Amino acid sequence: MLDKKIPFSIKNWSQDDRPREKLLYKGQAALSDAELVAILIGSGNREESAVDLSKRILGSVDNNLRALGKLSIKQLMTFKGIGEAKAITIAATMELGRRRRGEEAVKQNKITSSASVFDVMQPVLGELPHEEFWIIYLNNSNTILQKQQLSKGGITGTLVDVRLTLKMALELGATALILVHNHPSGTLKPSVADKQITQKLKTAALSLDIKVLDHIIITERAYFSFADENEM
């Protein structure tokens, strides 16, 4: 009689190989990314242990956790052994990580450079599959009064309402603005439309004694600053 194959559940591993126990006794830092994902999914499939399956999933995105966070539920479910529940668990965990980075960025409430804008806004925009346009409203000490999403569009671009932007600035008592949007394509080169909206907002704000200090284009790992490149 042929041996019946069973899933390689973590419960069937030796004590030294169990990621849960390893985390408990050695701490989170002792685990590899694959071992952490293995804890999330609990078991593998008939041919793979949870860790081996996790390694394969991570390998599909070049072991990049940000790229893992971009996988959809359906994409995760293409891996044998990953059903809807496991896919949702992975997606939810990655989203919690993204929100944690966002909360850490919120602690920085004063803008001191283009790099500080990137630190604040990358967790918000850096990994989005679509384009969004935001305004950071500042007081005369360059402290953030509010961050406001003005538009959300497809990968080809967004529409920005200049009147709404300035109305909000007056209501907040802002003295300066920083424009921020993302390029999901990964390119940092500003488009003609990017340059046009920068000048349009800069001219309109100037009539109200409000300065547009910069326009930052954000990608997953880098940014472009109009001010740093003398394009303001």
Buried (B, 14 or more C-beta within 10 A) or exposed (E): EEEEEEBBEBEEBEEEEBBBBBBEEEEEEEBBBBBBBBBBBBBBBEEBBBBBBBBBBBEBBEBEEBBBBBBEEEBBBEBEBBEEEBBEBBBEBBEEBBEEBBEEBEEEEEBEEBEBBBBBBBBBBBBBEEBBBBBBBBBEEBEBBEBBEBBEBEEEBBEBEBEEBBEBBEEBEBBBBBBBBBBBEEEBEBEEEBEEBBBBBBEBBEEEEBBBBBBBBBBBEEBBBBBBEEBB
